[in-house]
Amino acid sequence: MAGTGSRRIGVIGLGAIARYYLAAIEELPQWRLGAVCDLRDHAAPQVADVPRYRDHRRMLREADLDAVVVTVPNDAHAPVCIDALTAGIPVCVEKPLALTPEQARGVLAAAGGSGVLFTAFHRRSNDHVRALLREASRRGEVHEVRVRYLERIEEHTGGEDWYLDPARCGGGCLADNGPNAFDLVRMFAGEVQVRAASVTRDERGTDRQAVVYLDSATGISAEVQLDWSYPGERKDVRLRFADGTSTAADLLAGFDGFKSSLWHEYRGILQDFRDAIDGGHQDGGLAALELVAAAYAAASQDGTSEDVASEDAGRAGTRVPGKERAS
Ligand SMILES: NC(=O)c1ccc[n+]([C@@H]2O[C@H](COP(=O)([O-])OP(=O)(O)OC[C@H]3O[C@@H](n4cnc5c(N)ncnc54)[C@H](O)[C@@H]3O)[C@@H](O)[C@H]2O)c1
């Protein structure tokens, strides 16, 4: 249904990332908060004036919502999304869309031909990424893409430890940050395939580092570096052009506070979600998950999955599979 006026949106999962959605909903005239849901009664105590639920199914039945945002842990994405889509409610879900491509296909089946499923890749709205896209189209042929997503995961969680439980998170940095990084690669290189990958895990089996090499059908090569043991935070995209020159975007430049780039990125997400409801939308959630699965498969095939003690994982740096680095 296209049209003007604000629509009632519910937020399911009130942890670390929900605050950016809640702020964007408050700022954007096209949305108003209709209800919230969390298993914990005291999550997001600043939200006091809308109905609060513990059970998302009850919220979906009772709250008369036009849309929902799903910001629960990764292992709960698929079942919660399926419930919302089955109720006919458009869904904006955090990445990764699901834990596996198979699960993601189940979510897409619940959306059917007419349901709206929008996976939130917040870096698409990053000001520096948008400027880099404009520069790339002005300068011409991109030859190589490198995306780095380096952080210390313990600084980014809401205090719950599902991130470090491979069964709940999907594996570790490759499952959780891989989708955002692969989505960035796809923005600059189009459709890509995994050529080689390496994964380094801690004693719990959580991947702490990964390097993935990809190729596009048009000859663009890409490298994705992921690290969950990095002291500090670095998120950037570097492009090399056919003429040998290169340019880069530091996604965090100018956003001095911790995670402060997220305020504008999540405003962009909710604007794009509204557009997705009103018009056509090509969701990249499944494509990103297929690249995650292919990277895990390549790492185990190449014999470059490696287990190290957690204190060593912090020092290990990124391991390079048998091929030349793209840099
Ligand atoms: N934290 C980040 O920096 C970040 C950045 C981008 C994307 N994400 C993604 O956002 C999602 C949420 O991450 P987070 O860091 O906010 O996690 P979190 O652990 O801080 O919050 C998750 C919340 O969901 C609630 N919850 C769990 N199961 C639920 C259910 N069935 N129904 C209702 N509530 C439920 C929990 O009680 C918790 O409050 C993840 O998919 C993550 O990958 C996180």
The ligand as an ORCA input file, in Angstrom:
! r2SCAN-3c Opt
* xyz 0 1
  N      25.300     -5.002     18.132
  C      25.686     -4.564     16.933
  O      26.658     -3.788     16.805
  C      24.943     -4.988     15.701
  C      25.208     -4.289     14.506
  C      24.521     -4.641     13.355
  C      23.614     -5.679     13.410
  N      23.385     -6.361     14.576
  C      22.437     -7.478     14.540
  O      21.279     -7.127     15.318
  C      20.714     -8.294     15.914
  C      20.574     -8.050     17.387
  O      21.863     -7.836     17.920
  P      22.064     -7.064     19.315
  O      23.513     -6.773     19.399
  O      21.084     -5.980     19.450
  O      21.706     -8.279     20.312
  P      21.338     -8.183     21.874
  O      21.673     -9.475     22.481
  O      21.917     -6.920     22.455
  O      19.743     -7.972     21.838
  C      18.845     -8.988     21.462
  C      17.560     -8.776     22.236
  O      16.584     -9.690     21.749
  C      15.854    -10.212     22.856
  N      15.255    -11.485     22.434
  C      15.859    -12.683     22.235
  N      14.993    -13.579     21.756
  C      13.801    -12.935     21.644
  C      12.503    -13.322     21.214
  N      12.244    -14.565     20.761
  N      11.510    -12.407     21.257
  C      11.735    -11.145     21.702
  N      12.948    -10.726     22.123
  C      13.961    -11.604     22.094
  C      16.895    -10.315     23.960
  O      16.296    -10.383     25.234
  C      17.709     -9.034     23.734
  O      17.186     -7.938     24.448
  C      21.676     -9.456     15.556
  O      21.163    -10.148     14.469
  C      22.961     -8.762     15.167
  O      23.709     -9.506     14.219
  C      24.014     -6.012     15.714
*
